[in-house]
Amino acid sequence: MKLYFETSTGHLHKQGEELCGDKVEIVKREDKTYLVLADGLGSGVKANILASLTSKIVATMLTQGAELEDVLETIASTLPVCSERHLAYSTFTCLELGVTGQAYLVEYDTPACIVIRDGQKLDIEHTERELSGKIIREYRFNIQEDDYFVMMSDGVTHAGVGGLYGFGWGRTRVGEFIQQRFNDTKMTAARLASYVINECSQLYHQRPGDDTTVVVAKVTARMDLNIFTGPPT
C-alpha cells in the first residue's frame, strides 16, 4: 500500500518585521515528499533571504541525490555574508518521506522534530556528526499510517521566554502540549499546526520576539477520487 503525506505550515513574523526569517520548501514527487524548514540568521529581509536560499538549495540538491556534505558546502559558499555579524548562517531541518514507508530526517542546529505515533511522542534513534563546526543529527526509520511529524524553528521553543517560561517553552513542553490535544488519529495536519502556532502566539502575548514556524506532516493512506463532470441537463 502506498502512503500519502498531508502537510501544513504555520508562521508568526517577529514583532515589527514585514517578512518572516523562516522559510518552508515542500517538494512532492511521485515516490517521495521532501519538507525543508530553514531559519535564517537574525530577522527581517536579511534572514528571509538567507532562509529562502537555504531551503531552495537543500530541497533541490537532496531531491537530486546529492550528499549532505556537498549541500552544506554549497550553502556555505552561496549565502551572502551579513555586514553586521560577518556571518552567512542559516539552520535547517529536512524530512524525506517515501510512499513505501521509509523516512530520512536531517537536522542542522535546529530543534529536534517531534514524531507522534498512536498519540504518543516517539523517540527515534539517530546518529550525530560534526560538519562545519555544527552538530548534524541524522535519522533513518520506517513510518506507518497516522504518524505525525512536527518540525519547528527555534521561535517555537523560545516562546514564552522571560514570561510564563523563564527559558522558553522548550521542546519537551511542546511535545507534552501536542500529546494533551492529540485525542483523534483523524486530526488533520492543518489543525495540529494551528494548535501549536496559536499557543506560540499566546505565549508571546501576540508580540512574537522571534520568527516562529511550525511544519506538520501526517502519513495517510493514498485515496483515489473519481470526478464526473458535464454540462447541466
Steps between C-alpha positions, in 0.01 A plus 500: 500500500637838402486783750400861457634797697273781612696815584431836662699798629452789743702823534537796732712799398724659759332809642571800276618300198312468170678186386552172682859387548392135471425330169328172417551308177280197423577286195267214408618235260327181389697285745612748769406822676767739628440761769769759576480760775779760502560767765716793389733691730326795664162617374333703227621531141853368559379192683232441236763503223727261690214262579358514145835417343567223752161331463523508121857366493425219747177395328653508151825321583359229727219418255769454236691256720786727616700410811440704815861620506456645149179672608666670796801602293270654240306690766819634659635622166168643377341690789574874515700612804323723754680838512427537873584156636732390217323166483314317225291267708172316475388187686268244344300182546426271206255210510479250214193273499469204262166364381613144581564584868860619538608835644821698526533801729796736534521787750765770479513695829119511535246376761446127455192392305218354713357170373157392624377142465179373661469832681838465673836662434731253332874497572702409191863397502735733318864554423697820555799640319671834477510693174624856462515531878133410547337180624295316238234251612392234251210254530400209276183316600177341383168682510140385510152633445387772747854602597541875551818707466534846656799705380563840659731800501651616829230770518268220619729375776582859607133600534422630848863579584519747787127458563305184581811294430822669607709319240231451238238237420761236419470189284392277792203726583411527132482119484285485813268768359453300180430176689239670719304614196552188297185296557405410145710335228276676249646836603619682191850637456348848466322477836811380682711777347232751602501374860877546533530838327202645691654391831826668398310821429340482845837442669643801316192706599437562126838676476740232370858555609630277221392362165297190580417217263350153534473237226277194544485189285247221547532155346175373350391230260483606138140544384361518148245766410279464193327810366230496234425832336286616212257766384178543700194327354 
